[in-house]
Amino acid sequence: MINVDDLWHSYSHDKDYALKNVSFEISKGEALGFLGPSGAGKSTTQGILTGLLPLQKGKAVVGGYDISKPAREMFNRIGVSFEQSNVYGKLTALENLEFYRKLFDVPTADPRSLLKWVGLEKVINKRAEEFSKGMKHRLTFVRSMLNDPDIWFLDEPTTGLDPAIAGQIKDIIKEKKAGGTTIFLTTHNMYVADEICDRVAFIVDGEIKLIDSPRNLKIKYGERLVDVEFIDEGSLQQASFSLKDEKERNALLDVINTKKIETMHTREATLEQIFIRVTGRELAA
């Protein structure tokens, strides 16, 4: 559904590149996450693939359309949810969606149902300028769903939302993916990427360092640990044992056989820990 080959981009039109030799593909129904810190090139890539930024060098095909000369029909098939909300403040929530749905040449979803889906049904006739940042973000999110896109671009979809609403947004995304929607998600939030994405791309300074599934990354780069709480000589003790080290495995077995176990659970490396190990950079907002 999305094919990108040797993508380069410079905002200053010189050798100061925001993107360098970026290549990847996304299959139908797959969610690919671009995982990286601010300024890594995530939003620049999305901007090019959605026609907001010109294609300077390389090749990009979205839904069969060459992005260097995108056809109007392509925009009927894609949805874009921006990190920075760009709704019309003087219009109500309902008016925002009613206006936007007129831009499409395909059937659109019922705006009232979409607003209810993200908990905005009680402010349907309230001007967007009176909304909190989180409410504007939810309005921007459902606006991207109006045309029931089969290719969905999501830029930090849970930023600024409380945990309950963020969980609701993630559930919606997973439901759409299960229905066959292709998703390109940009984020610095490792938990969102881990929960939603089939594969993640680590991007730093405009370059993709690695692409793989979260599971494969954890198996390849993560260290599997077992955390144990146990009673020793009447006091509670804590210890962690590596399953990769034979001596530590034997020590774990000794604790299990000779001590009273209170709690025991396995622990794996997070995507953030793996990201730091692979790139040498932190996943900061």
Phi and psi restraints in degrees (value plus and minus 20) as a CYANA .aco file:
   2 ILE   PHI    -150.8  -110.8
   2 ILE   PSI     107.0   147.0
   3 ASN   PHI    -150.8  -110.8
   3 ASN   PSI     103.3   143.3
   4 VAL   PHI    -145.3  -105.3
   4 VAL   PSI     111.0   151.0
   5 ASP   PHI    -155.8  -115.8
   5 ASP   PSI      98.6   138.6
   6 ASP   PHI      34.3    74.3
   6 ASP   PSI      33.7    73.7
   7 LEU   PHI    -104.2   -64.2
   7 LEU   PSI     109.4   149.4
   8 TRP   PHI    -149.0  -109.0
   8 TRP   PSI     127.5   167.5
   9 HIS   PHI    -174.3  -134.3
   9 HIS   PSI     115.0   155.0
  10 SER   PHI    -149.9  -109.9
  10 SER   PSI     102.0   142.0
  11 TYR   PHI     -89.4   -49.4
  11 TYR   PSI     -48.2    -8.2
  12 SER   PHI    -116.0   -76.0
  12 SER   PSI     -16.6    23.4
  13 HIS   PHI      36.6    76.6
  13 HIS   PSI      19.5    59.5
  14 ASP   PHI    -156.1  -116.1
  14 ASP   PSI    -172.3  -132.3
  15 LYS   PHI    -110.2   -70.2
  15 LYS   PSI      -9.3    30.7
  16 ASP   PHI    -109.3   -69.3
  16 ASP   PSI      68.8   108.8
  17 TYR   PHI    -111.0   -71.0
  17 TYR   PSI     113.1   153.1
  18 ALA   PHI    -104.1   -64.1
  18 ALA   PSI     -45.2    -5.2
  19 LEU   PHI    -151.2  -111.2
  19 LEU   PSI     119.9   159.9
  20 LYS   PHI    -156.9  -116.9
  20 LYS   PSI      92.1   132.1
  21 ASN   PHI      32.1    72.1
  21 ASN   PSI      27.6    67.6
  22 VAL   PHI    -103.9   -63.9
  22 VAL   PSI     103.0   143.0
  23 SER   PHI    -158.0  -118.0
  23 SER   PSI     115.2   155.2
  24 PHE   PHI    -191.2  -151.2
  24 PHE   PSI     150.1   190.1
  25 GLU   PHI    -161.3  -121.3
  25 GLU   PSI     134.4   174.4
  26 ILE   PHI    -151.2  -111.2
  26 ILE   PSI     105.9   145.9
  27 SER   PHI    -103.5   -63.5
  27 SER   PSI     144.3   184.3
  28 LYS   PHI     -79.6   -39.6
  28 LYS   PSI     111.0   151.0
  29 GLY   PHI      59.6    99.6
  29 GLY   PSI     -15.4    24.6
  30 GLU   PHI    -118.0   -78.0
  30 GLU   PSI     128.7   168.7
  31 ALA   PHI    -133.4   -93.4
  31 ALA   PSI      98.7   138.7
  32 LEU   PHI    -129.1   -89.1
  32 LEU   PSI     108.7   148.7
  33 GLY   PHI    -126.0   -86.0
  33 GLY   PSI     110.1   150.1
  34 PHE   PHI    -111.5   -71.5
  34 PHE   PSI      91.8   131.8
  35 LEU   PHI    -130.6   -90.6
  35 LEU   PSI      99.5   139.5
  36 GLY   PHI    -196.3  -156.3
  36 GLY   PSI     146.0   186.0
  37 PRO   PHI     -92.6   -52.6
  37 PRO   PSI     152.1   192.1
  38 SER   PHI     -79.6   -39.6
  38 SER   PSI     118.7   158.7
  39 GLY   PHI      63.6   103.6
  39 GLY   PSI     -12.9    27.1
  40 ALA   PHI     -98.3   -58.3
  40 ALA   PSI     -41.5    -1.5
  41 GLY   PHI      98.8   138.8
  41 GLY   PSI     -13.3    26.7
  42 LYS   PHI     -85.0   -45.0
  42 LYS   PSI     -74.6   -34.6
  43 SER   PHI     -89.1   -49.1
  43 SER   PSI     -50.2   -10.2
  44 THR   PHI     -83.2   -43.2
  44 THR   PSI     -63.4   -23.4
  45 THR   PHI     -81.8   -41.8
  45 THR   PSI     -65.4   -25.4
  46 GLN   PHI     -82.8   -42.8
  46 GLN   PSI     -60.1   -20.1
  47 GLY   PHI     -80.6   -40.6
  47 GLY   PSI     -59.1   -19.1
  48 ILE   PHI     -89.6   -49.6
  48 ILE   PSI     -63.6   -23.6
  49 LEU   PHI     -90.1   -50.1
  49 LEU   PSI     -41.0    -1.0
  50 THR   PHI    -122.2   -82.2
  50 THR   PSI     -13.2    26.8
  51 GLY   PHI      61.8   101.8
  51 GLY   PSI     -13.0    27.0
  52 LEU   PHI    -100.3   -60.3
  52 LEU   PSI     -45.7    -5.7
  53 LEU   PHI    -140.5  -100.5
  53 LEU   PSI     123.6   163.6
  54 PRO   PHI     -91.5   -51.5
  54 PRO   PSI     126.4   166.4
  55 LEU   PHI     -97.6   -57.6
  55 LEU   PSI      99.1   139.1
  56 GLN   PHI    -116.2   -76.2
  56 GLN   PSI     -67.2   -27.2
  57 LYS   PHI    -170.4  -130.4
  57 LYS   PSI     114.6   154.6
  58 GLY   PHI      90.5   130.5
  58 GLY   PSI    -191.8  -151.8
  59 LYS   PHI    -153.7  -113.7
  59 LYS   PSI     118.0   158.0
  60 ALA   PHI    -162.3  -122.3
  60 ALA   PSI     110.2   150.2
  61 VAL   PHI    -144.9  -104.9
  61 VAL   PSI     105.1   145.1
  62 VAL   PHI    -140.5  -100.5
  62 VAL   PSI      94.8   134.8
  63 GLY   PHI      40.0    80.0
  63 GLY   PSI       9.6    49.6
  64 GLY   PHI      69.2   109.2
  64 GLY   PSI     -23.7    16.3
  65 TYR   PHI    -122.2   -82.2
  65 TYR   PSI     110.7   150.7
  66 ASP   PHI     -90.3   -50.3
  66 ASP   PSI      99.4   139.4
  67 ILE   PHI     -91.4   -51.4
  67 ILE   PSI     -32.8     7.2
  68 SER   PHI     -91.8   -51.8
  68 SER   PSI     -40.9    -0.9
  69 LYS   PHI    -165.5  -125.5
  69 LYS   PSI      46.8    86.8
  70 PRO   PHI     -84.6   -44.6
  70 PRO   PSI     116.9   156.9
  71 ALA   PHI    -106.8   -66.8
  71 ALA   PSI     134.6   174.6
  72 ARG   PHI     -77.7   -37.7
  72 ARG   PSI     -54.8   -14.8
  73 GLU   PHI     -80.8   -40.8
  73 GLU   PSI     -47.7    -7.7
  74 MET   PHI     -81.7   -41.7
  74 MET   PSI     -57.0   -17.0
  75 PHE   PHI     -94.2   -54.2
  75 PHE   PSI     -34.4     5.6
  76 ASN   PHI     -95.3   -55.3
  76 ASN   PSI     -37.9     2.1
  77 ARG   PHI    -122.1   -82.1
  77 ARG   PSI     -35.0     5.0
  78 ILE   PHI    -130.0   -90.0
  78 ILE   PSI     133.7   173.7
  79 GLY   PHI    -146.1  -106.1
  79 GLY   PSI     124.5   164.5
  80 VAL   PHI    -152.8  -112.8
  80 VAL   PSI     102.9   142.9
  81 SER   PHI    -133.7   -93.7
  81 SER   PSI      95.7   135.7
  82 PHE   PHI    -107.2   -67.2
  82 PHE   PSI     132.1   172.1
  83 GLU   PHI     -86.2   -46.2
  83 GLU   PSI     -63.6   -23.6
  84 GLN   PHI    -111.1   -71.1
  84 GLN   PSI      94.6   134.6
  85 SER   PHI     -83.9   -43.9
  85 SER   PSI     115.9   155.9
  86 ASN   PHI    -150.1  -110.1
  86 ASN   PSI      28.2    68.2
  87 VAL   PHI    -103.4   -63.4
  87 VAL   PSI     145.2   185.2
  88 TYR   PHI    -106.6   -66.6
  88 TYR   PSI      92.6   132.6
  89 GLY   PHI     -83.8   -43.8
  89 GLY   PSI     -52.3   -12.3
  90 LYS   PHI     -99.4   -59.4
  90 LYS   PSI     -30.9     9.1
  91 LEU   PHI    -119.5   -79.5
  91 LEU   PSI     131.7   171.7
  92 THR   PHI     -93.4   -53.4
  92 THR   PSI     151.6   191.6
  93 ALA   PHI     -77.9   -37.9
  93 ALA   PSI     -65.8   -25.8
  94 LEU   PHI     -85.2   -45.2
  94 LEU   PSI     -62.3   -22.3
  95 GLU   PHI     -84.6   -44.6
  95 GLU   PSI     -55.9   -15.9
  96 ASN   PHI     -78.2   -38.2
  96 ASN   PSI     -67.3   -27.3
  97 LEU   PHI     -92.9   -52.9
  97 LEU   PSI     -57.3   -17.3
  98 GLU   PHI     -83.3   -43.3
  98 GLU   PSI     -60.3   -20.3
  99 PHE   PHI     -85.2   -45.2
  99 PHE   PSI     -66.4   -26.4
 100 TYR   PHI     -87.8   -47.8
 100 TYR   PSI     -54.9   -14.9
 101 ARG   PHI     -86.1   -46.1
 101 ARG   PSI     -42.7    -2.7
 102 LYS   PHI     -92.8   -52.8
 102 LYS   PSI     -32.0     8.0
 103 LEU   PHI    -100.6   -60.6
 103 LEU   PSI     -30.7     9.3
 104 PHE   PHI    -118.9   -78.9
 104 PHE   PSI     132.7   172.7
 105 ASP   PHI    -122.5   -82.5
 105 ASP   PSI      -4.9    35.1
 106 VAL   PHI    -147.0  -107.0
 106 VAL   PSI     141.6   181.6
 107 PRO   PHI     -78.0   -38.0
 107 PRO   PSI     126.0   166.0
 108 THR   PHI    -142.1  -102.1
 108 THR   PSI     141.4   181.4
 109 ALA   PHI     -96.9   -56.9
 109 ALA   PSI     141.7   181.7
 110 ASP   PHI     -92.0   -52.0
 110 ASP   PSI      97.8   137.8
 111 PRO   PHI     -77.0   -37.0
 111 PRO   PSI     -58.1   -18.1
 112 ARG   PHI     -82.5   -42.5
 112 ARG   PSI     -59.3   -19.3
 113 SER   PHI     -87.0   -47.0
 113 SER   PSI     -59.7   -19.7
 114 LEU   PHI     -85.0   -45.0
 114 LEU   PSI     -63.7   -23.7
 115 LEU   PHI     -84.0   -44.0
 115 LEU   PSI     -57.6   -17.6
 116 LYS   PHI     -86.5   -46.5
 116 LYS   PSI     -53.9   -13.9
 117 TRP   PHI     -79.7   -39.7
 117 TRP   PSI     -52.1   -12.1
 118 VAL   PHI    -131.8   -91.8
 118 VAL   PSI       0.1    40.1
 119 GLY   PHI      55.5    95.5
 119 GLY   PSI       6.0    46.0
 120 LEU   PHI    -128.2   -88.2
 120 LEU   PSI      -5.9    34.1
 121 GLU   PHI     -85.7   -45.7
 121 GLU   PSI     -45.9    -5.9
 122 LYS   PHI    -101.6   -61.6
 122 LYS   PSI     -32.1     7.9
 123 VAL   PHI    -139.4   -99.4
 123 VAL   PSI       6.1    46.1
 124 ILE   PHI     -79.3   -39.3
 124 ILE   PSI     -51.8   -11.8
 125 ASN   PHI    -126.6   -86.6
 125 ASN   PSI       0.2    40.2
 126 LYS   PHI    -118.1   -78.1
 126 LYS   PSI     119.3   159.3
 127 ARG   PHI     -84.5   -44.5
 127 ARG   PSI     121.9   161.9
 128 ALA   PHI     -85.3   -45.3
 128 ALA   PSI     -45.0    -5.0
 129 GLU   PHI     -85.8   -45.8
 129 GLU   PSI     -38.2     1.8
 130 GLU   PHI    -111.3   -71.3
 130 GLU   PSI     -22.2    17.8
 131 PHE   PHI     -98.1   -58.1
 131 PHE   PSI     132.8   172.8
 132 SER   PHI     -93.9   -53.9
 132 SER   PSI     149.7   189.7
 133 LYS   PHI     -79.8   -39.8
 133 LYS   PSI     -61.6   -21.6
 134 GLY   PHI     -85.7   -45.7
 134 GLY   PSI     -57.7   -17.7
 135 MET   PHI     -87.2   -47.2
 135 MET   PSI     -60.5   -20.5
 136 LYS   PHI     -83.2   -43.2
 136 LYS   PSI     -57.8   -17.8
 137 HIS   PHI     -84.5   -44.5
 137 HIS   PSI     -60.0   -20.0
 138 ARG   PHI     -87.1   -47.1
 138 ARG   PSI     -57.5   -17.5
 139 LEU   PHI     -85.2   -45.2
 139 LEU   PSI     -61.6   -21.6
 140 THR   PHI     -82.7   -42.7
 140 THR   PSI     -59.1   -19.1
 141 PHE   PHI     -83.8   -43.8
 141 PHE   PSI     -69.9   -29.9
 142 VAL   PHI     -91.5   -51.5
 142 VAL   PSI     -46.2    -6.2
 143 ARG   PHI     -80.9   -40.9
 143 ARG   PSI     -53.9   -13.9
 144 SER   PHI     -90.5   -50.5
 144 SER   PSI     -29.5    10.5
 145 MET   PHI    -121.1   -81.1
 145 MET   PSI     -24.0    16.0
 146 LEU   PHI     -75.4   -35.4
 146 LEU   PSI     -61.6   -21.6
 147 ASN   PHI    -113.9   -73.9
 147 ASN   PSI      -5.1    34.9
 148 ASP   PHI      27.3    67.3
 148 ASP   PSI      40.9    80.9
 149 PRO   PHI     -85.6   -45.6
 149 PRO   PSI     126.2   166.2
 150 ASP   PHI    -114.8   -74.8
 150 ASP   PSI     -27.4    12.6
 151 ILE   PHI    -149.1  -109.1
 151 ILE   PSI     101.5   141.5
 152 TRP   PHI    -144.7  -104.7
 152 TRP   PSI     101.6   141.6
 153 PHE   PHI    -123.1   -83.1
 153 PHE   PSI     100.6   140.6
 154 LEU   PHI    -143.5  -103.5
 154 LEU   PSI      99.4   139.4
 155 ASP   PHI    -127.9   -87.9
 155 ASP   PSI      87.8   127.8
 156 GLU   PHI      28.1    68.1
 156 GLU   PSI      42.0    82.0
 157 PRO   PHI     -85.8   -45.8
 157 PRO   PSI     -37.7     2.3
 158 THR   PHI    -132.8   -92.8
 158 THR   PSI     -11.6    28.4
 159 THR   PHI     -82.4   -42.4
 159 THR   PSI     112.8   152.8
 160 GLY   PHI      56.5    96.5
 160 GLY   PSI     -10.5    29.5
 161 LEU   PHI    -124.2   -84.2
 161 LEU   PSI     127.5   167.5
 162 ASP   PHI     -91.2   -51.2
 162 ASP   PSI     140.0   180.0
 163 PRO   PHI     -74.1   -34.1
 163 PRO   PSI     -58.3   -18.3
 164 ALA   PHI     -86.0   -46.0
 164 ALA   PSI     -67.3   -27.3
 165 ILE   PHI     -88.4   -48.4
 165 ILE   PSI     -59.2   -19.2
 166 ALA   PHI     -80.0   -40.0
 166 ALA   PSI     -60.8   -20.8
 167 GLY   PHI     -83.5   -43.5
 167 GLY   PSI     -57.5   -17.5
 168 GLN   PHI     -85.8   -45.8
 168 GLN   PSI     -62.2   -22.2
 169 ILE   PHI     -82.4   -42.4
 169 ILE   PSI     -64.2   -24.2
 170 LYS   PHI     -82.6   -42.6
 170 LYS   PSI     -58.4   -18.4
 171 ASP   PHI     -83.2   -43.2
 171 ASP   PSI     -59.8   -19.8
 172 ILE   PHI     -83.4   -43.4
 172 ILE   PSI     -64.7   -24.7
 173 ILE   PHI     -81.4   -41.4
 173 ILE   PSI     -65.2   -25.2
 174 LYS   PHI     -85.3   -45.3
 174 LYS   PSI     -56.1   -16.1
 175 GLU   PHI     -85.2   -45.2
 175 GLU   PSI     -63.3   -23.3
 176 LYS   PHI     -85.2   -45.2
 176 LYS   PSI     -61.0   -21.0
 177 LYS   PHI     -82.6   -42.6
 177 LYS   PSI     -62.1   -22.1
 178 ALA   PHI     -81.9   -41.9
 178 ALA   PSI     -46.6    -6.6
 179 GLY   PHI    -104.8   -64.8
 179 GLY   PSI     -18.3    21.7
 180 GLY   PHI      86.6   126.6
 180 GLY   PSI     -18.0    22.0
 181 THR   PHI     -91.7   -51.7
 181 THR   PSI     114.7   154.7
 182 THR   PHI    -107.8   -67.8
 182 THR   PSI     112.2   152.2
 183 ILE   PHI    -146.4  -106.4
 183 ILE   PSI     110.4   150.4
 184 PHE   PHI    -133.3   -93.3
 184 PHE   PSI      91.1   131.1
 185 LEU   PHI    -136.2   -96.2
 185 LEU   PSI     108.4   148.4
 186 THR   PHI    -130.0   -90.0
 186 THR   PSI     114.1   154.1
 187 THR   PHI    -183.5  -143.5
 187 THR   PSI     139.6   179.6
 188 HIS   PHI    -129.4   -89.4
 188 HIS   PSI     -17.4    22.6
 189 ASN   PHI    -110.7   -70.7
 189 ASN   PSI      86.8   126.8
 190 MET   PHI     -84.8   -44.8
 190 MET   PSI     -51.9   -11.9
 191 TYR   PHI     -88.5   -48.5
 191 TYR   PSI     -60.3   -20.3
 192 VAL   PHI     -83.7   -43.7
 192 VAL   PSI     -65.9   -25.9
 193 ALA   PHI     -81.9   -41.9
 193 ALA   PSI     -63.0   -23.0
 194 ASP   PHI     -85.6   -45.6
 194 ASP   PSI     -57.8   -17.8
 195 GLU   PHI     -98.6   -58.6
 195 GLU   PSI     -51.7   -11.7
 196 ILE   PHI    -124.6   -84.6
 196 ILE   PSI     -56.8   -16.8
 197 CYS   PHI    -107.7   -67.7
 197 CYS   PSI     119.5   159.5
 198 ASP   PHI     -94.8   -54.8
 198 ASP   PSI     -56.9   -16.9
 199 ARG   PHI    -158.6  -118.6
 199 ARG   PSI     136.3   176.3
 200 VAL   PHI    -148.3  -108.3
 200 VAL   PSI     127.4   167.4
 201 ALA   PHI    -133.8   -93.8
 201 ALA   PSI     104.6   144.6
 202 PHE   PHI    -104.7   -64.7
 202 PHE   PSI      98.4   138.4
 203 ILE   PHI    -142.8  -102.8
 203 ILE   PSI     111.1   151.1
 204 VAL   PHI    -160.4  -120.4
 204 VAL   PSI     111.8   151.8
 205 ASP   PHI      31.6    71.6
 205 ASP   PSI      19.3    59.3
 206 GLY   PHI      61.4   101.4
 206 GLY   PSI     -16.4    23.6
 207 GLU   PHI    -140.7  -100.7
 207 GLU   PSI     117.4   157.4
 208 ILE   PHI    -101.9   -61.9
 208 ILE   PSI     101.5   141.5
 209 LYS   PHI    -110.1   -70.1
 209 LYS   PSI     -46.8    -6.8
 210 LEU   PHI    -190.7  -150.7
 210 LEU   PSI     123.7   163.7
 211 ILE   PHI    -152.8  -112.8
 211 ILE   PSI     107.6   147.6
 212 ASP   PHI    -188.7  -148.7
 212 ASP   PSI     154.1   194.1
 213 SER   PHI     -96.5   -56.5
 213 SER   PSI     129.9   169.9
 214 PRO   PHI     -74.1   -34.1
 214 PRO   PSI     -59.8   -19.8
 215 ARG   PHI     -83.3   -43.3
 215 ARG   PSI     -67.0   -27.0
 216 ASN   PHI     -83.2   -43.2
 216 ASN   PSI     -57.5   -17.5
 217 LEU   PHI     -84.5   -44.5
 217 LEU   PSI     -60.7   -20.7
 218 LYS   PHI     -87.9   -47.9
 218 LYS   PSI     -57.2   -17.2
 219 ILE   PHI     -88.5   -48.5
 219 ILE   PSI     -61.4   -21.4
 220 LYS   PHI     -96.7   -56.7
 220 LYS   PSI     -62.4   -22.4
 221 TYR   PHI    -129.6   -89.6
 221 TYR   PSI     -38.2     1.8
 222 GLY   PHI    -105.5   -65.5
 222 GLY   PSI     133.2   173.2
 223 GLU   PHI    -125.9   -85.9
 223 GLU   PSI     101.7   141.7
 224 ARG   PHI    -100.9   -60.9
 224 ARG   PSI     105.7   145.7
 225 LEU   PHI    -143.6  -103.6
 225 LEU   PSI     134.1   174.1
 226 VAL   PHI    -141.2  -101.2
 226 VAL   PSI     100.7   140.7
 227 ASP   PHI    -116.1   -76.1
 227 ASP   PSI     110.1   150.1
 228 VAL   PHI    -149.9  -109.9
 228 VAL   PSI     115.0   155.0
 229 GLU   PHI    -131.7   -91.7
 229 GLU   PSI     109.4   149.4
 230 PHE   PHI    -167.3  -127.3
 230 PHE   PSI     140.4   180.4
 231 ILE   PHI    -113.9   -73.9
 231 ILE   PSI     105.4   145.4
 232 ASP   PHI    -153.4  -113.4
 232 ASP   PSI      96.0   136.0
 233 GLU   PHI      35.0    75.0
 233 GLU   PSI      21.9    61.9
 234 GLY   PHI      63.6   103.6
 234 GLY   PSI     -22.9    17.1
 235 SER   PHI    -140.5  -100.5
 235 SER   PSI     132.8   172.8
 236 LEU   PHI    -100.2   -60.2
 236 LEU   PSI     106.8   146.8
 237 GLN   PHI    -138.8   -98.8
 237 GLN   PSI     133.9   173.9
 238 GLN   PHI    -146.9  -106.9
 238 GLN   PSI     123.4   163.4
 239 ALA   PHI    -176.0  -136.0
 239 ALA   PSI     133.2   173.2
 240 SER   PHI    -141.4  -101.4
 240 SER   PSI     118.9   158.9
 241 PHE   PHI    -148.2  -108.2
 241 PHE   PSI     113.3   153.3
 242 SER   PHI    -102.7   -62.7
 242 SER   PSI     110.6   150.6
 243 LEU   PHI     -99.5   -59.5
 243 LEU   PSI     -27.9    12.1
 244 LYS   PHI    -107.4   -67.4
 244 LYS   PSI     -38.8     1.2
 245 ASP   PHI    -121.8   -81.8
 245 ASP   PSI     103.8   143.8
 246 GLU   PHI     -82.4   -42.4
 246 GLU   PSI     -61.9   -21.9
 247 LYS   PHI     -82.2   -42.2
 247 LYS   PSI     -60.4   -20.4
 248 GLU   PHI     -92.0   -52.0
 248 GLU   PSI     -53.3   -13.3
 249 ARG   PHI     -83.4   -43.4
 249 ARG   PSI     -62.1   -22.1
 250 ASN   PHI     -86.5   -46.5
 250 ASN   PSI     -57.2   -17.2
 251 ALA   PHI     -85.7   -45.7
 251 ALA   PSI     -57.5   -17.5
 252 LEU   PHI     -82.5   -42.5
 252 LEU   PSI     -64.9   -24.9
 253 LEU   PHI     -81.6   -41.6
 253 LEU   PSI     -57.4   -17.4
 254 ASP   PHI     -83.3   -43.3
 254 ASP   PSI     -62.5   -22.5
 255 VAL   PHI     -83.5   -43.5
 255 VAL   PSI     -63.8   -23.8
 256 ILE   PHI     -81.6   -41.6
 256 ILE   PSI     -59.8   -19.8
 257 ASN   PHI    -100.6   -60.6
 257 ASN   PSI     -43.5    -3.5
 258 THR   PHI    -138.4   -98.4
 258 THR   PSI     -32.0     8.0
 259 LYS   PHI    -137.4   -97.4
 259 LYS   PSI     142.4   182.4
 260 LYS   PHI    -107.7   -67.7
 260 LYS   PSI      92.7   132.7
 261 ILE   PHI    -100.8   -60.8
 261 ILE   PSI     108.3   148.3
 262 GLU   PHI    -113.8   -73.8
 262 GLU   PSI     -72.2   -32.2
 263 THR   PHI    -162.2  -122.2
 263 THR   PSI     132.4   172.4
 264 MET   PHI    -175.1  -135.1
 264 MET   PSI     109.2   149.2
 265 HIS   PHI    -171.4  -131.4
 265 HIS   PSI     133.7   173.7
 266 THR   PHI    -105.9   -65.9
 266 THR   PSI     134.0   174.0
 267 ARG   PHI    -159.7  -119.7
 267 ARG   PSI     116.8   156.8
 268 GLU   PHI    -140.5  -100.5
 268 GLU   PSI     142.3   182.3
 269 ALA   PHI     -85.9   -45.9
 269 ALA   PSI     124.2   164.2
 270 THR   PHI    -102.7   -62.7
 270 THR   PSI     143.7   183.7
 271 LEU   PHI     -80.8   -40.8
 271 LEU   PSI     -53.7   -13.7
 272 GLU   PHI     -84.7   -44.7
 272 GLU   PSI     -63.5   -23.5
 273 GLN   PHI     -82.8   -42.8
 273 GLN   PSI     -59.6   -19.6
 274 ILE   PHI     -88.7   -48.7
 274 ILE   PSI     -59.7   -19.7
 275 PHE   PHI     -78.3   -38.3
 275 PHE   PSI     -66.5   -26.5
 276 ILE   PHI     -82.9   -42.9
 276 ILE   PSI     -61.8   -21.8
 277 ARG   PHI     -84.0   -44.0
 277 ARG   PSI     -61.1   -21.1
 278 VAL   PHI     -97.7   -57.7
 278 VAL   PSI     -59.7   -19.7
 279 THR   PHI    -125.1   -85.1
 279 THR   PSI     -39.9     0.1
 280 GLY   PHI      56.8    96.8
 280 GLY   PSI     -10.9    29.1
 281 ARG   PHI    -140.4  -100.4
 281 ARG   PSI     136.5   176.5
 282 GLU   PHI    -115.3   -75.3
 282 GLU   PSI     133.5   173.5
 283 LEU   PHI    -109.3   -69.3
 283 LEU   PSI      61.4   101.4
 284 ALA   PHI    -116.5   -76.5
 284 ALA   PSI     136.5   176.5
